[in-house]
Amino acid sequence: MVIASACSTGNKYALVEGKKKTSAPPVNIKINDSLFVDYLEITYIAYSEYLYYLNKIYGSDSEEVKDATLDSLITQKLESYMQETASESVGEINIENLPVVGVSYEQAVAYCKWRTAAVLELSLIDQKLMYEYKQQDADSHFTPFGYFSGDFTGSRPRQKIDFLVYRLPTEEEWDMIYELAEDKSRTLETIAETEENTSQSIQYINDNVSEMIAEKGIAKGGNWINGDRTQRYEQSDVWLGFRCVAEVTSSEEYMKDPANKERKRRRRKKN
């Protein structure tokens, strides 16, 4: 599989059935019958799965990889801060578990699009609705549009499929998520490793990093530097990150949206 072990995190978000599920997929919190939200902010390890995929498909010197690479000035700034604090009180911090920073709005949107494809692909394979295609490249790789149009496998799926489409939340959705969060207090004055909680409650909504929403230039929630509810930004910063919402969408609805159309790809033969 093209994503292999590097997509172990993504596999936990899988949802694909002929009818909608009534309960939240693992790791996601149910907002309503069709909308779910990550209970944690996107971390470095989660974003690294995306970079792994791009390297595998396009190559390390490709424009796709360059476009997705985090802002090194921001990540270096964070690493310097971590080194300073580690010598004082908090000890060594595992950067993989920190919310990802140095990411732009465009990169966050692209990550959501990739995650939609990655989760759908793994779900189809897990449920034996599609073969595993090991040899994928820049000219032919899995996408939702390619699968539903039949261009990737050579035939269209016989059944309607409901699946998760990942994106940034609207401001209204984020405010609703904020109200559902159990802990809205701002307790952190430093950036901290995120930890999976067995309660699966919405976490770090007002700590760690402020979160980008669908409207570019606006982030919501406090961060480890600034406690304001709404933040403005022009580019990536050391306090800026994101979490995803996932909307249950039918294959028919997805294919009707002009924004999801792609150039024709050459067909794949089954392995």
C-alpha angles and dihedrals in degrees: 000000000000095000095039117163091343090077099052091119093050092054091066091068097058121142123158125140141138087254134031120273117235096208129061119265113246115289093012125098119226114238097173138331094296107022131074133174134204110253089212131047117253108275134208091257091053092049090047089062087061092050090047090055094048091050090050095048104034106019131250094275095050126119089238091061093043091050091052097045114114121247102271093204090059096044091048090051090053093046091051090052091049091053091051095049094042090064091052114046120315098066125216115343123211103227092201090071096047120101107264116257132178088060122131128218091254091051092050091051091048091049090054091051092050092047090054090056096042095050093045092049093050091045093052091049094046091052092045093242092125138024120248110258108204100176108065127150144166092288097048126021137134120283129158091243092049091050098045093045091051092238095118101046099023095248137059120246112262096221136054110255128206112206142161120272110196122213144141114284123253115243090255091052092047091052089051090050090050091055091051093052112106096211115043096161120115105232104152124083092175134046110267140193113265116236128201109243122209089220089063092214122156106274139195092015091147101023140059102023135002111243129237117233131200092273107080116236096027126097127181133216133029123287139203090277105033128032099199116128094227125038131190122214139174099189141000117307141181091256098044126095140129148230126208134237119206123211123200105238131176121234088240093055091045094053093048092059109094090208090069097054117114139189114273113274126205113261123257127226117222115262 
